[in-house]
Structures are given as structure tokens and as C-alpha cells.
Amino acid sequence: MKCELCGREVERLTVHHLIPRQKTKQKKADIGPTTNICSACHRQIHTLFDNTRLAQELYSLEKLKSEPEMQKFLFWVQKQDPYRRVRVHSQRA
């Protein structure tokens, strides 16, 4: 399976809500758009950005990919072994 954010082939993918569920008004009615990404990318997104910023500014794959802090991570993670758990960078934007 291929991560839709970093492009690595990994064993398992996680579902990332492009608009955080916390920010949707009717959580059970419409969960909004999702994307399938690896756990490293998922953890990095939530380490760098809070749910408000994700909902208001970074609500698509293209917007996430164009964010400078995420670009640095993607450049780095693409060189990592997809079968090993990688550390996420703990800086918050």
C-alpha cells in the first residue's frame, strides 16, 4: 500500500481526516474527506499542527504537501525504511 502523502510503500495505512472530526459540526453525519497515509506522516501532521490550523488552512493533501515544515519531513521520511517505525520531529508550527 502506498502512502498518499510521502509516497512510500508500507504494510499498513491509517485514515487521516483532512478536516479534523473535532471540527465537524455533526460528527456522525459527515466525517468529511479522508486520505490514506502511513503512521509516520499521520503522527507528524498532528505533531506539527493543531486541529484548528488543519481545519482552516491545511484541509487537503496539496496544502499539507506545500507546508514548509511538512516538506522538510517528507523529504527526510522518503529516505527511511518503510518497515521501521520512525521518529517524528516534535516541533510545533
C-alpha positions in Angstrom: 0.0 0.0 0.0 1.3 3.4 -0.9 1.1 6.5 1.4 -0.8 9.3 -0.3 1.4 11.9 1.3 5.0 10.6 1.3 4.6 8.0 -1.5 6.3 5.2 0.4 5.2 1.6 0.1 4.2 0.5 3.6 2.4 -2.5 5.2 -0.4 -0.5 6.7 -2.1 2.8 6.2 -4.1 5.0 8.6 -7.1 7.1 7.7 -6.5 10.8 8.2 -9.5 13.1 8.3 -8.5 16.2 6.3 -10.9 18.2 8.3 -10.5 17.0 11.9 -13.5 15.3 13.3 -13.4 17.6 16.3 -14.1 20.5 13.9 -17.1 18.9 12.1 -20.4 20.1 13.4 -22.3 16.8 13.1 -19.6 14.2 13.8 -21.8 11.2 13.0 -23.5 12.7 9.9 -20.5 13.6 7.7 -16.9 12.8 8.6 -15.6 14.8 5.7 -12.9 13.9 3.3 -10.2 11.4 4.3 -6.9 10.2 2.9 -4.8 7.1 3.5 -1.4 7.8 4.9 1.4 6.0 6.7 1.6 6.3 10.5 4.8 8.3 10.3 3.1 11.0 8.2 0.0 10.9 10.4 1.9 11.4 13.6 4.0 14.2 12.1 0.9 16.1 10.9 -0.6 16.0 14.4 2.7 16.9 16.0 3.3 20.0 13.8 -0.3 21.4 13.5 -3.2 21.8 15.8 -6.8 20.8 14.7 -7.8 24.5 14.2 -5.0 25.1 11.7 -5.7 21.7 10.0 -9.3 22.6 9.6 -8.8 26.2 8.4 -5.7 26.0 6.3 -4.4 22.5 5.7 -7.5 20.6 4.7 -6.1 18.9 1.5 -3.2 16.8 0.5 -1.9 19.5 -1.7 -2.0 22.1 1.1 -0.2 19.7 3.5 2.5 18.9 0.9 3.1 22.6 0.3 3.5 23.4 4.0 7.3 24.1 4.5 7.6 22.1 7.8 5.8 19.2 6.2 8.0 19.4 3.1 11.1 19.0 5.3 9.7 15.9 6.9 8.5 14.4 3.6 12.0 14.9 2.1 13.5 13.1 5.1 11.0 10.3 5.6 11.1 9.3 1.9 14.6 8.0 2.6 13.7 6.0 5.6 13.0 2.2 5.8 9.2 1.9 5.5 9.3 -1.2 7.7 10.8 0.6 10.7 9.0 3.0 13.0 10.4 6.4 12.5 10.6 9.3 15.0 8.6 12.3 14.3 10.0 15.8 14.7 8.5 17.4 17.8 8.4 21.0 16.7 5.0 22.7 16.5 4.4 25.3 13.9 
